[in-house]
Amino acid sequence: MNILTFVKYLLGVDLKSFACVKFKNITMMKKIVLSILVGTFLISACAPIQKLMGKKTKLDVCNERADSLQNALATQTTKNNEISSELAILKETSKKQSKSIDSLSTLATGQRDTISKLSSLNDELVKKQERISKDNASEAKRIMSELQATREDLQKREDKLGALQTDLEKERVRLEKMNTEIVAKDEQLRSLQSVLRSKDSAANALKTRLSLALKGFEGNGLTILQRDGKIYVSLDEQLLFELGKFEVNPKGAEALKKLAGVLEKNADINILVEGHTDNTGSAKFNWKLSTDRALAISAILLDNPKVDGKRLTAAGRGQFSPIDDNSTVQGRTKNRRCEIILSPKLDELYKLIEN
């Protein structure tokens, strides 16, 4: 058995592939080298010296091969050292990676927890959003309903305002028309006042002329009064008539003629002659007596041709317009009277009123 065969037997491997073996660690490699050396020693001790000597050439070849193997072993050792260094680096890197993996695992676990929490939070937010959306929809519906009601109310108010504006415009037109009428009536009133003032002036002037014409009679059964724009010439019974008679006595006729002289110069004066009695006797008699006395006075006034009969009116008032108490002698005396009421013609005034 040669050395190569013995080594192969010991190792159980082919030496040609020995160089391709990658040792896991230095201790294993040392055991292999020691085994080879021991085997080599045993072979050398057991072989006959002559055989060894005879086989020197083969031994040299084996030595050369052993040297080659040793070189290969050294190379392999170097590589193994490099591999060991790399393995150490890899182990260290692996430890760091393991730590990193642990950290990442811890971080991943934290992230998963965070993701779970965020997912739960997201679910809650989604539910809240749905509730809010639902509430917002209800609120929006309520607001829209209120808005619609407000719009309808506003439209009603606008319609009412439009109607009020229309009524206001009508009222404005009516007021303008009324104002125009007021202005016109104010002008008429001014005209009426002017006419009345002129009538008052005429009445004052007439009273003055009557007072001058009847100066001797005024205060002696004759009284001249101005009231309500009219002149009242009141003649007592004793100045004109005897008791119960309607014939005018001479003194009374003289006063009436002077009165007619003033009236003829005032053609725009209407003349009303009224006869009055007390309540002595029957009402029928008193009516007739008062009327006859009014006619008698009118006849004397008409004796003046310049006094137009159209201006004159005679009326009997009987006992029904007393100016004093008929229960006394003095009162009955005052009630037995005749009144000549002079009033300005109001034709112009009536025309103004009618217009």
Protein Blocks (a to p, Z undefined) as FASTA:
>chain_A
ZZklmmmmmnopafklmmmpccfbfklmmmmmmmmmmmmmmmmmmpcfklmmmmmmmmmm
mmmmmmmmmmmmmmmmmmmmmmmmmmmmmmmmmmmmmmmmmmmmmmmmmmmmmmmmmmmm
mmmmmmmmmmmmmmmmmmmmmmmmmmmmmmmmmmmmmmmmmmmmmmmmmmmmmmmmmmmm
mmmmmmmmmmmmmmmmmmmmmmmmmmmmmmmmmmmmgophpacddeehiacddddfklmm
cehiabdcfklmmmmmmmmmmmmmmmkbccdddddddfedjfklmmmmmmmmmmmmmmmm
mmpmklcfklpccddekjmlcfbdfkbmklmmmmmccdddddddfklmmmmmmZZ
